Amino acid sequence: MPENTDYMILGYVLGFAILLITLGSIWLRARSLDKDEALLKTLEEEE
């Protein structure tokens, strides 16, 4: 029977890395949207 443990571990590591990158991207975009929303509120109040 072939030994595939290394490939299984690599698959899990890559899957976890992709998940972390995706979550980080979502978090950064949400942070940016919060800043944009705050800027729009301040500009709206100045009018």
N, CA, C and O atoms as CSV, one atom per row, in Angstrom:
chain,resi,resn,atom,element,x,y,z
A,1,MET,N,N,0.855,-1.187,0.000
A,1,MET,CA,C,0.000,0.000,0.000
A,1,MET,C,C,0.898,1.246,0.000
A,1,MET,O,O,1.861,1.310,0.765
A,2,PRO,N,N,0.586,2.249,-0.863
A,2,PRO,CA,C,1.444,3.435,-0.946
A,2,PRO,C,C,1.336,4.303,0.311
A,2,PRO,O,O,0.317,4.309,1.001
A,3,GLU,N,N,2.397,5.019,0.579
A,3,GLU,CA,C,2.455,5.908,1.745
A,3,GLU,C,C,2.082,7.324,1.292
A,3,GLU,O,O,2.857,7.978,0.594
A,4,ASN,N,N,0.913,7.787,1.682
A,4,ASN,CA,C,0.403,9.096,1.248
A,4,ASN,C,C,0.236,10.078,2.398
A,4,ASN,O,O,-0.418,11.108,2.239
A,5,THR,N,N,0.807,9.778,3.536
A,5,THR,CA,C,0.630,10.632,4.713
A,5,THR,C,C,1.157,12.044,4.473
A,5,THR,O,O,0.538,13.016,4.907
A,6,ASP,N,N,2.286,12.168,3.791
A,6,ASP,CA,C,2.852,13.496,3.531
A,6,ASP,C,C,1.909,14.343,2.686
A,6,ASP,O,O,1.755,15.539,2.935
A,7,TYR,N,N,1.280,13.731,1.693
A,7,TYR,CA,C,0.362,14.470,0.837
A,7,TYR,C,C,-0.908,14.862,1.593
A,7,TYR,O,O,-1.472,15.930,1.354
A,8,MET,N,N,-1.356,14.000,2.501
A,8,MET,CA,C,-2.527,14.319,3.304
A,8,MET,C,C,-2.234,15.513,4.208
A,8,MET,O,O,-3.048,16.430,4.323
A,9,ILE,N,N,-1.068,15.493,4.847
A,9,ILE,CA,C,-0.693,16.603,5.727
A,9,ILE,C,C,-0.557,17.893,4.911
A,9,ILE,O,O,-1.021,18.950,5.337
A,10,LEU,N,N,0.071,17.805,3.756
A,10,LEU,CA,C,0.214,18.977,2.897
A,10,LEU,C,C,-1.148,19.522,2.482
A,10,LEU,O,O,-1.349,20.736,2.450
A,11,GLY,N,N,-2.073,18.641,2.167
A,11,GLY,CA,C,-3.424,19.072,1.792
A,11,GLY,C,C,-4.126,19.800,2.924
A,11,GLY,O,O,-4.763,20.831,2.708
A,12,TYR,N,N,-4.007,19.257,4.143
A,12,TYR,CA,C,-4.624,19.923,5.286
A,12,TYR,C,C,-3.978,21.285,5.555
A,12,TYR,O,O,-4.677,22.255,5.849
A,13,VAL,N,N,-2.664,21.358,5.456
A,13,VAL,CA,C,-1.960,22.625,5.701
A,13,VAL,C,C,-2.371,23.666,4.660
A,13,VAL,O,O,-2.653,24.814,5.003
A,14,LEU,N,N,-2.404,23.266,3.398
A,14,LEU,CA,C,-2.796,24.214,2.351
A,14,LEU,C,C,-4.256,24.644,2.500
A,14,LEU,O,O,-4.582,25.817,2.319
A,15,GLY,N,N,-5.123,23.703,2.827
A,15,GLY,CA,C,-6.529,24.060,3.040
A,15,GLY,C,C,-6.698,25.039,4.188
A,15,GLY,O,O,-7.471,25.992,4.090
A,16,PHE,N,N,-5.978,24.807,5.272
A,16,PHE,CA,C,-6.049,25.699,6.421
A,16,PHE,C,C,-5.486,27.077,6.078
A,16,PHE,O,O,-6.026,28.097,6.508
A,17,ALA,N,N,-4.397,27.105,5.300
A,17,ALA,CA,C,-3.801,28.384,4.895
A,17,ALA,C,C,-4.769,29.168,4.014
A,17,ALA,O,O,-4.920,30.377,4.185
A,18,ILE,N,N,-5.423,28.493,3.078
A,18,ILE,CA,C,-6.392,29.168,2.212
A,18,ILE,C,C,-7.553,29.704,3.039
A,18,ILE,O,O,-8.035,30.809,2.787
A,19,LEU,N,N,-8.004,28.937,4.019
A,19,LEU,CA,C,-9.078,29.387,4.901
A,19,LEU,C,C,-8.663,30.636,5.676
A,19,LEU,O,O,-9.440,31.585,5.779
A,20,LEU,N,N,-7.453,30.645,6.219
A,20,LEU,CA,C,-6.981,31.815,6.969
A,20,LEU,C,C,-6.839,33.049,6.078
A,20,LEU,O,O,-7.173,34.160,6.488
A,21,ILE,N,N,-6.345,32.849,4.867
A,21,ILE,CA,C,-6.206,33.972,3.939
A,21,ILE,C,C,-7.574,34.544,3.591
A,21,ILE,O,O,-7.745,35.762,3.538
A,22,THR,N,N,-8.546,33.673,3.355
A,22,THR,CA,C,-9.898,34.129,3.030
A,22,THR,C,C,-10.519,34.893,4.194
A,22,THR,O,O,-11.111,35.955,4.001
A,23,LEU,N,N,-10.381,34.350,5.404
A,23,LEU,CA,C,-10.931,35.039,6.578
A,23,LEU,C,C,-10.237,36.379,6.813
A,23,LEU,O,O,-10.889,37.358,7.174
A,24,GLY,N,N,-8.930,36.430,6.614
A,24,GLY,CA,C,-8.204,37.689,6.760
A,24,GLY,C,C,-8.657,38.721,5.747
A,24,GLY,O,O,-8.790,39.901,6.074
A,25,SER,N,N,-8.894,38.287,4.529
A,25,SER,CA,C,-9.364,39.191,3.486
A,25,SER,C,C,-10.743,39.753,3.837
A,25,SER,O,O,-10.992,40.948,3.679
A,26,ILE,N,N,-11.629,38.887,4.312
A,26,ILE,CA,C,-12.970,39.336,4.703
A,26,ILE,C,C,-12.875,40.329,5.853
A,26,ILE,O,O,-13.579,41.339,5.861
A,27,TRP,N,N,-12.008,40.050,6.823
A,27,TRP,CA,C,-11.861,40.948,7.971
A,27,TRP,C,C,-11.333,42.314,7.531
A,27,TRP,O,O,-11.827,43.348,7.980
A,28,LEU,N,N,-10.321,42.315,6.645
A,28,LEU,CA,C,-9.764,43.584,6.168
A,28,LEU,C,C,-10.789,44.379,5.375
A,28,LEU,O,O,-10.865,45.600,5.511
A,29,ARG,N,N,-11.574,43.701,4.552
A,29,ARG,CA,C,-12.608,44.402,3.786
A,29,ARG,C,C,-13.678,44.986,4.695
A,29,ARG,O,O,-14.150,46.098,4.460
A,30,ALA,N,N,-14.065,44.251,5.727
A,30,ALA,CA,C,-15.069,44.758,6.668
A,30,ALA,C,C,-14.534,45.979,7.405
A,30,ALA,O,O,-15.262,46.947,7.624
A,31,ARG,N,N,-13.260,45.932,7.787
A,31,ARG,CA,C,-12.643,47.079,8.466
A,31,ARG,C,C,-12.633,48.310,7.556
A,31,ARG,O,O,-12.917,49.426,7.991
A,32,SER,N,N,-12.302,48.080,6.291
A,32,SER,CA,C,-12.278,49.179,5.334
A,32,SER,C,C,-13.682,49.764,5.130
A,32,SER,O,O,-13.851,50.979,5.028
A,33,LEU,N,N,-14.677,48.884,5.074
A,33,LEU,CA,C,-16.049,49.368,4.915
A,33,LEU,C,C,-16.504,50.165,6.132
A,33,LEU,O,O,-17.232,51.146,5.985
A,34,ASP,N,N,-16.087,49.759,7.332
A,34,ASP,CA,C,-16.433,50.524,8.534
A,34,ASP,C,C,-15.823,51.921,8.478
A,34,ASP,O,O,-16.476,52.896,8.851
A,35,LYS,N,N,-14.586,52.026,8.018
A,35,LYS,CA,C,-13.946,53.333,7.894
A,35,LYS,C,C,-14.661,54.192,6.857
A,35,LYS,O,O,-14.870,55.387,7.070
A,36,ASP,N,N,-15.038,53.579,5.730
A,36,ASP,CA,C,-15.759,54.321,4.698
A,36,ASP,C,C,-17.110,54.801,5.215
A,36,ASP,O,O,-17.526,55.923,4.926
A,37,GLU,N,N,-17.791,53.959,5.973
A,37,GLU,CA,C,-19.085,54.337,6.524
A,37,GLU,C,C,-18.940,55.511,7.492
A,37,GLU,O,O,-19.751,56.437,7.473
A,38,ALA,N,N,-17.916,55.473,8.331
A,38,ALA,CA,C,-17.688,56.565,9.276
A,38,ALA,C,C,-17.368,57.862,8.529
A,38,ALA,O,O,-17.832,58.933,8.919
A,39,LEU,N,N,-16.583,57.766,7.466
A,39,LEU,CA,C,-16.264,58.955,6.671
A,39,LEU,C,C,-17.514,59.529,6.029
A,39,LEU,O,O,-17.710,60.744,6.030
A,40,LEU,N,N,-18.364,58.666,5.481
A,40,LEU,CA,C,-19.596,59.141,4.855
A,40,LEU,C,C,-20.515,59.806,5.871
A,40,LEU,O,O,-21.167,60.801,5.555
A,41,LYS,N,N,-20.574,59.267,7.092
A,41,LYS,CA,C,-21.406,59.885,8.130
A,41,LYS,C,C,-20.890,61.268,8.496
A,41,LYS,O,O,-21.680,62.195,8.678
A,42,THR,N,N,-19.560,61.421,8.607
A,42,THR,CA,C,-19.026,62.731,8.955
A,42,THR,C,C,-19.255,63.719,7.819
A,42,THR,O,O,-19.547,64.889,8.068
A,43,LEU,N,N,-19.127,63.270,6.584
A,43,LEU,CA,C,-19.371,64.170,5.465
A,43,LEU,C,C,-20.843,64.559,5.375
A,43,LEU,O,O,-21.176,65.683,5.001
A,44,GLU,N,N,-21.714,63.623,5.718
A,44,GLU,CA,C,-23.146,63.912,5.676
A,44,GLU,C,C,-23.529,64.912,6.764
A,44,GLU,O,O,-24.393,65.764,6.553
A,45,GLU,N,N,-22.888,64.808,7.925
A,45,GLU,CA,C,-23.184,65.731,9.019
A,45,GLU,C,C,-22.688,67.147,8.731
A,45,GLU,O,O,-23.254,68.114,9.240
A,46,GLU,N,N,-21.641,67.277,7.922
A,46,GLU,CA,C,-21.089,68.587,7.618
A,46,GLU,C,C,-21.975,69.391,6.665
A,46,GLU,O,O,-21.868,70.616,6.601
A,47,GLU,N,N,-22.829,68.718,5.942
A,47,GLU,CA,C,-23.689,69.425,4.967
A,47,GLU,C,C,-24.763,70.232,5.585
A,47,GLU,O,O,-25.545,70.867,4.876
